[in-house]
Amino acid sequence: MSNYVPPADKASGATVTAEEWNALKNGIASYLNNENIGNSGIHPTEKISGAKVDLTLNPTFTDHSARHEPGGPDEVGDIDIANSGTPVSNHHTRHATGGADAMTAASLDGSVLIPGSIPQGVTVQRKKQESFIQNALGLAAGPLYPRLYTLGTYTSMNSSGRGVIRGGFLYVCGIGATPNAIYKIDIDAGTETKFDLAAGQTARGLVLIGTDIYVLTYGAAGAPPKNMIRKLNNNDILSDVVDLNSGAAPNALVNTQHLRCNGDGTRLFCIASDSSFNYIIGVDTDGTDLTKSASMGATAKFGLAYGKRGSDERLWFIEAGATLYRRLLTGAADGSLALGGVTARRLLYDGEHLIVANNGASSIHQIVDPWAATMKVILLIPTPTTVLTTPTSVDNLDLEALGDFDLFDGRAAHFHGRSGTTPEAGLISIYPSDGYRAVARLTSHGGSYGPSSLAADQTYIYANYNTAGADCRIRRILRD
């Protein structure tokens, strides 16, 4: 860009006419006002403040950051960290052993590690306590450990049915107090809280959907309603979902058991009976669309399982301990299987097969293909023995069978029962991923105890047991 060219010089004393002055003035103004000050018009020692430069007029400046992004003409390859001589690409060396910011021993919790990134045998919790692993790798003993907990506040409470874990607290149904209640227990802190049910209501079991706990209750017919589904929300506020004796007949249901939910947690199912029939009950979790479908006579029903494969959904239960029945979610019949004269008492679905647990020391548990047009037993599993001479096995799955304290925790099917020779509470666990390997262990420790409740979270199994309807204790067991 050229500079402004002034008029020729005049001699000293020469006259400047108006025309010359105007030409000079207008020339300078034109130069200044027509964007003629360019790079050559600004001295190198002069600086222009950024506040005086409008970058929006030039897309090269507004999109400048893109020049340094991947693929840009001035892509940044590496950056030195704080003038330390260590580039970002080699930053990890600062945290390695001997680095400027090396990680100290026992500074990482196992929860930050990707599961399976380190062999389980190295990191499994029980091997971290006073072991060679701890000494060799500097692993600190963690807070995860089994516990035997005896209720201290509500000592007369007898837990019943399936429990759930929410927010680190164990919630269980409890009988023994007046009225019956739902109990919230913090095992490590040793605190116990109860939420009273209505007069005459007894809780059968709990289901956790999201942060809401659904409660199935039963009792004699009449007012106030006893056979209900209720809800304990995340603030521990108890409310009614539905009276199972409302809506269409029958309205004389007196025995409700086995609360289950569907795959997406939008609908609940249970079994209920009057003096003549058992019914498959279905209801949405908001209390709407209550259905009742008669399912044979009022004989004992053991277990209730829900399963889904693709778009197919089914319910299964055991009738009179001898026949496995399959039902559509509407309750309509969809096949049956005679279980061969065994005393079938427990039923769980593992995502592929049904596991039928049978009662008695010589019992053989059964694995059933539940989806074929004709259901079929495909595998038999003998009752596992314990390491003790007496009792020799957890063989009694009949007592408190309707109490519903079995569960599949994603890795194993757990059936809480009791030994027959010297009655103690015990657990049979069957692992599908290990070829349906079965193990048994005692959950009580001396004395005549019976199983009363069962719950699980990602780390533990919570096996509750009691003696003579009192002295409730909780055995917290590591799942692995």
N, C-alpha and C positions, 0 to 999 in steps of 0.2 A: 504494500500500500504506500503510495507516494506521500511525501510531506507537503504541507502548504507552501506554495511559492509566493513570496511577497512581491510587490511592485519594485521597480528599479529605484536605487538610491537617488536622492536629490542633493544638490550642492547646498552648502551652508548659506542661509539667507534667502533660499528660493521660496517662492510662494506656492502653498498647497491649495489648490482649488477645491471647491465643494465637490466637484465630480470625482477628483482624486481621493478625497477623504471618504466619500461614500463608497467608492469602489474598494478601498482598503478595508473599511468597516464591514461591508457586506461580504467581502471575500473571507475575512476571518470568521464571521458568524456562520457562513455557509459551511466552512470547513469543520467548525466545532459542532454544528447542529446536524450534520449529515453523516454521522458515524465514521468520521475520517481520522479519528485518533486510533492508530493501530499499534502493533508491536514496536514499530520504529519510533513512535511518538512518546513512549514511556521509557524513562531512563532506567537502566538496570539496577540502580541503587534504590529506586522507589518501589514500595510494596503496596499491593491493593488488598484491603481487608476482605475476607470471605463473605462478610455480611453485605458487601457491595456487589457481589457477583451473583447473578441469577442463573443457577445451573439448570433450571427447568427449560431454558431456551435451547439447551444443547443435549440431545439424547445420549450423546457419548458420555456425558457426566452423570446423567440420571441413572443410566444402566451400567455404571462403571463396575459395580460389585460383580456383575456377571463375567467380567473379564478374568476374575480370579477364581471362579467356580470351576469344577471339573469340565474340561472341554473348552474353556475360555482361552483366549490368546495369551493371557498372563496368568494361567493357572498356578496356584500356590502349591509347590511341591513339598515343602517342609518348613517348619517354623522352630526357631530356637526358643527354648523355655527360659525366660527371665535371664537371658544372657549367660546361661549356665554352661553352654556348650553341649547340652543334651537336646537333640531335636525331638519333636513330638513323635515321630515314627519309632523312636527308641525309648519312649517314655516308660514302658513297662519295666525296664531294667532298674529304674529308681526304686521299685517296690520288691524286687527280687532280693534274695539273701545277699547282704553286703552292699545293697544299693543305698542311695541317700535317704530314701523313705521306705526302708524295708519293712514288710509286715512282721509284726511281733508274734511270737508263738501264742497259740490259743486266743487269737484276736478275732477269728471268724466263727460265726455260728453256723451249724449245719444247714439252717434254713436258707442260706444264701447260695448253697451249692445246687447245681442241676442234679435231680435224681438220676442215679445210675452213672454219674460222671466219675465216681470213685467206687471201687468194688464194695458191695454191701458189707462184706466181712470185715472191711477196714473201719467203716464208720457206724455200724449198727450200735445203737445207744448202749446196750448192756455191756458191750466190750470196751467201752470208754472208761469204765470205772476201775481204777487200780489195775490196769492191765499192761501187758507188754506194748500194746498199740499206743497207749497213752504215753508211756515213757519214750518210745522210739520216735513218735511223731509229734509229741508235745500237745496232744489233745487233752483238753480239760474236761473233767467230769461234768456233764450237763445236768439240768434240773429234771430231766425226764426219768422217772423211775416208778416201778410198781408201788402200790400202796394197799394196805389193809385198813379200811376206815370203818369205825363203829360210830353210829349216830350218837351224838352227845346231847342234843337239845330235844329231839323227838324220839326218845329211846323206845317208845312203844309202837312206832310206825312199822308196818310191814309193807315193803314195796311190792308192786304187782304189775305184771305186763311189760311191754316194751317201753324203755325209756329213751330219751334223746339227749344230745349234747348241744347246747346253744350258748355261744359267748363264753365257752370254757366252763359252764356250769352244767351239772347233771340234773335233769328233770325226770322224776319218776312219779308214777301213781302210788298213792299210799292209803292203806286202810289201817284201822286201829284207833285213830283219833275220832272224835265226834265234833263236827261232821268229817267225812273223809275229805282228802285234799290232794293237791299236786304239790310235790316237794321240790325245792331248788337247793342244791347242795354244792358248795365249794369245798372240795375235798382237801386241798392244800391249806386253805385258810381256816377250815373247820367251822364254816358257818352254814346254817340250815334255815330256810325260809319256807313257809307253807302258804298255799292259796286254797282257801276252803271252797269245797263244792256245796251245792244245795243239799238240803236235808234229804236223806234217803238215796242220794246219788253215790255210786261207786265207779271209779275210773277203771276201764279195762286196759287201755294202752294209749300211747302217744305217737303222733306222726309229725315230723318237722318238715314244713314246706316253706322255703325261703327263711324268713325270720319268725314265722307264725307256728305255734305248736297247736295241733288239733287233738282234742281229747274225746275219746269215746266213753260214755258213761252208761250204766245200766241200773235197774232197780225195779221194784214192784210198780205195777200200773197205777195210774191215778195222779192227782195233783199233789205237789208240783211235779212237772215232767221229770222223769228219771232217765229214760232211754233217749239220750241226746248225743249230738256232736257239739262240742264247745270249742272255744279258741282262746289261747293264752298268747296275747300279742307280744311284741318285742319290749313293751314297757311293763310286762307282767300283769296286764289288765285282762281279766277273764270275762268273756262274753259268750252268748249263745249263738250258734250257727243254725241249728235246726233241731226241732223236736221230731224224733223218728215216728212218733205216734200222731203226727199232724198229716194233713193232706189226705189222699185217698186211702181207703181201707187196705190192709188191716190196721186197726188203731189200738190193738191190745198186745203189742210187743213187750216182752218182759225180760228178755235175755239177749243182749247184744255183745258181740265179740269180734276180734280180729279186724281192726281198723287198718285199711290200706289206701294208697293213692295211685292214680294212673301215672303214666310216664312223664307228663309235663306238669303234674301237680295241680291240675284244675278240677279233678273229680275224686271223690272219696268213696270207698266201698267198705261194707262190713256184712256180717251175717247176723240176723236177728230171728227170734222165734216167738210164737205164741203157743197156745196149748195144742195146736194141731199141725203146724207146718213150720219149717225153716224158710227164711226169705233171704234172697240176695238184695241188699240195699245199696242204692247208688244215689249220690247227691253232689252237686257242684260245691266247690269250696265257699261260695257265697251264700249257700243254703237254698239255692233254687234247684228246680228239676229233680225233686225227690221221687225216686222210683222204688217199688217193692215187688219182687218177683218170687213167687212160691217155688221152693225147690225141695220137694219130697216131704216126708213126715218130719216130726219134731225129734228125730234121733240126733245123737251127738254129732257135731261137725268139728273136725280137727283141722286146724290150719286154714289159711286162705292166702293164695298167691296170685299176684298180677304179673303178666308178662306181655311183651310186645316184640314182634318180629316183622319188620317192614311196616306195613299198614295194618297187620293183624294184631288184635289185642284180645286176650283171654283172661279168665279167672279160673282157678282150680281150688278144690277143697277135698278133704277126705270125709266120707260119710260112714258113721258107725265103726271107724277104724279098719275098714276092710275094702272099700272101693274108692278109687280116685275118680272124681267127676270134673269135667271141663264145661265151662259156661261162657257164652257170649257176655259182653258187658251189660247187656240188657237183662241178663239172668236166664236167657233161653238155653235149653240143653244143647250140648255140642260134643257128646261122647263120654265114655266112661271106661275104666280099666279095673278089673278085679285084681287085687294085690296079692292074691295067693294065700289067704288064710293067716297072714301076719297081723300083728297088732300095730297098725300104723297110727302114729300119734303126732308127728310133726311134718311140716311141709314148707320148703323154700324153693324159690326159683333163682338160678345162678346166672341168668342171661342166655342160657342155651338149653339146659335141662332142669327137670324138677328133681329135688333131693327129698326122698321120703325117709324119715327116721322112724325106726320101729322100736317097740318096747320089749325089754327082756334081755337077760344075760346072753342068750343064744341067738339074739336077733341079727338078721342080716339087713342092712340098710340098702335101699334101692335107688338107682338112678334111672329116671324115666325120660324117654323122648316124648315131649308133650305136644308136639306140633303135627305129627303124622296123623293121617285120617283115622288110623287106629293106634292109639297110644301104646307104647311098648316099654317094658323094663329092659335096659341095655347093659346094666352093670350091677353087681352085688358087692357090698362092702361089709365085712364082718365088724361087729362092735369092737372097737379097740380096747385093749387092756391098759391099766395104769402100771406104774412101776412098783406099786405096793402090792404086797401079798393079800392084805385085807384093807380096803375093798379091792377086788380085782378089776372092776370095770365100772364105768358110768352106764348102768343098764336100765335104770328106771326113768323112762320118759313119760310115764302115765300120770303120776301125781301132779296136780296143778296143771294138767295138760291144757286146759282151756285158758290158762293165765297168759298165754301168748308171749313167752320170752325166748324166742328164737330169732335170729336175723342173719342175713347175708351182708357182709360188710364190704363187698367188692373183691375180696380175696378169698374168703372162707365162709362157709355156712356153719353157724354156731348154734348148737342145741344145748340148752341148759337143763340138766336133769339131776338125778341123784343116784348114788350107789345103792345096791340092794342089800348087801351083806351087813355092812355097818353104815347106816344111812349118813351120807355126807353129800353136799352139793358138788356137782362136777360139770364139766363142759366137754362135749364132743365137738370137735372142729374138723370139717371136711374141706379139702383144698382142691377145687376143680383143676386149677392150672398145674397141679402136681399129679395128674392122673387120678384125682379123687382120693388122694391120700388122707387117711383119717387118723387123728390123734385124740387122746383124752387126757384130762388133767383135773385134779380136784380144785375147787374154788374155795370151799370152806376148809377149816383146819381143826379137826377134832370136834366131837360132839355130834348130836343128831340134828343136821341142818337140811333144809330143803331150798331149792331154787325159788326165787321170787321175782326177779327182774333182770333185764339185760339191755345194755346200750353200747354204742361204739362211736368213736370219732376217728380221725385220721391216724391217731397214735395208739389209742388204748381200746380195750374191751372193759366194760364195767359190769361185772357179774355180782348181782345182789343176792343175798341169801338170808334166811332167818331160821329160828328155832321156835316151834310152837306159836307161830304168829307174832313173835316179838324178837328183840335182840337183833335188829336188822344190821347187817354188815355189808360192806361193798369191797369187793376185790378188784382193784384196778390192775390190769394185765397189759403188758406191751403186746401189740398185735403181731409184730415180727417174730 
